[in-house]
């Protein structure tokens, strides 16, 4: 599932995000959503979240 719609993302959900420092390389980081930082219902590059580990990035995919 894509991470571009805010409705799809909830705290406690396992996701793959791209960190700011990894945007060029596209390296993904796996984690669990703690907070949703993007206020708009849709973002073309992915909804920005904070993981439970404290890392912040945009959701590229939702793990199932």
N, C-alpha and C positions, 0 to 999 in steps of 0.2 A: 504494500500500500504506500502511496506517495505521502510525503510530509508537507505538501503545499497548502493543505486545508486545515485550519485551526480546529474544526469540529472533530477531526480524526485523532487528535492528540490530547491525551489526558495524563495527569501526574500518575506515576507508577508504571507507565508503559515503557517496555524496552524498545529502544530506537537506535538507529545508526545516524550520527551527525558528522558534519564536516566542520572542523574548528577553523577559526580565522586564519591561523598560520598554515593550515593545510588546504586552503582554497585553490591554490595553483596546482598542487599535486593531486588533489582529490582524495587523499587518504581519509578513511572513515574511522570514527571512534564509536564504540558501542557503549551504551549506558542506559540508565533508567531516568526518565523525566522527573525532575523535582518541581520546576516552575516553567510556565509558558511566558515568554517575554514579549512576543509579538502580539499587538493588540488587534490588528486587522484580521478579518476572517480568512484571507487568502494572501499568500506571498509567493511569487513565482520562483524564488530561490530556496524556499523552504521556511517553515516557521522557526523562529529563534527560540531555543529553550536552554535552561540550565539543568545539567544532570545532577544526580545525587552526589557525584564526585566533585562538583563545583565547576566543571568545565562548561563553557558556553559555546553553542554553535547552531547551525541550521540543520533541521531534520531532512535527511535525504531519503530514508526509508524507515518504515515501521516494521519491527521484527514481530513475527507471530509464533 
